[in-house]
Amino acid sequence: MKKSFGVTLMLGIVGVLMFGCCVQKASSSKVALEKGVTKMIHVGDIDIAYKKFGEGDPLLLIMGYSGTIDLWATEMLKELAARYQVIIFDNRGMGKTTASDKEFTIELFADDTRGLLDALGIERAHVLGWSLGTYIAQEFALTYPDKVDKLILYAGDCGGKEAIYPGPEVLDILADTSGTPQERGERLLKTLFPEKWLEEHPDPRTYFPKVTETSPDENIERQYKAWQNWKGTYSRLPKITPPTLLITGADDINTPWQNSLMMIDLIPGAWLVQLKDGGHGVMYQYPKKFSRIVLTFLES
């Protein structure tokens, strides 16, 4: 069940983006971000691809399942980079980041994240994870609390048997592999955004970035196994010490919003913001509102 959710969703969406359905209209500010140079840095047994935008305190963004650095919402990056040094990177084996023979685990991804900050000479950073990226962010904050200033979990859950997963009607859509890549992607968009919002925004080119990177199937499967084998953080959530913000879309059907309600009761002093009419892709829907929420939390 979980495999259909993760593999079908991200591969389908990325597949449509690669076919040119969702190339974002350019503005001068967005072009400036897109021209950011991807650099490589050696971390442990791999080479990590990363980009940096802006100046100020470091804000590290951790991508979700099988995604690459060019899947982040461009307008959101621009807003955050106006106040912070934003760092985005490809997780182990994804996009341009290499992999080794080591077994993929969420804990290993957290170690990679620590290694990246060390290699960049960054002692502490604010950390934002999206979807599966919140798993890595949670493990990172629990294992290396001294490296995290503030923690932001966007569209996250605690994993394991305690997490709340999509309903059967959503899983049916995610499991449907019939039709062309574009047809599959159009169906999958319905699970990222509320139906009414999609009707009002029929052209994906107005809100999706241009995605050119892909991740090897073998490494996606290894990442999936890491996800499946992860025991989650439910019993450890009270041990998260950095100030924490949970962001969820009120209409997120991929990572149901009830997960955030569960987590806020367990993470000491956590904030929760639920965005009305927001789906799993709320950073694409309302990038400025999303960014203002993040910035308000970081500067509080």
C-alpha positions, 0 to 999 in steps of 0.5 A: 500500500505504501509503495503505491503511494510513494513510487507512483506519486513522485515518479508520475509527477516527475514524469509529466514534468519531464514531458514538458507539461509543467514548465513554469513561466519565467520571470527575472527573479525566477530565472536568477534562481534557476541559474544557480550553479549546482555544485558537488561536494564530497561527504563520507562515501558519496558526492552530494549535489547542492545549490545555495541562494541568498545570504544570512543564517543558513536554511537547509531544505530536505526534499521528499521521496525520489525528488530532486533539487529542481522540484522545490517551488521557485517562488518560495525559494525566492522569498526565503532566499531574500532573508536567509542563505537557502541550501537545497540538495539531492539526497543520496542516490537522487538526481546528481548525488551519487550512492555507494553500496551502503544500505539506504536508511533514513538514519543514513540520510540524516548522517548525510545531512550532517556531513553536508553541513560539516563539509560546507563549514556550517555549524548550525542551520534551520532545517525544513523537510517536505514529506519524506524529507520530514522523516530525515529532518526528524532523525537529524534533529533527534540525532544531532540536536546541536546542529538544528536551530529551528525545525520545520516539518511540512506535510509530515508524519511520524512514520511507522505504524502510528502514522495516518496514511491515505484513504483507499480512494486516494490509493486507487488513483495512485495505483492506476498506471494506465494511460500515457505519462501525461494522463497519469500525471494529470490524475496524480495532480488531483492528489496534490491539490484540492479539486476546487483549486485545480479547477481554478488553476487549470494550467500547471505551467503557472505554478510548477517549476521546470524539472530536468533531473531524474533519479535512477529507478534502482536508487528510488527502490532503495530509498523506498525500502529505507522508508518501509524499514524506518520504525518512525519517531512516535515514541521519540517525538517528546525528545525533539528539542529544537523549536518546531513548526508543523505546516499542513494543508487542510485538504492534504490527502497524501499526508492527511492533516491529522498527522500534524495534530497528533505530532503537535501533542507530542513535540514540546512547544511545537507550532502548527499552521494549517493552511485552508484549501491547501493540499500536499503541494501547498508550497506551489499553491500559496508560495508567498503565504507559505514563505511568510509563515516560515519566515515568521516562525524563524524570526520569532 
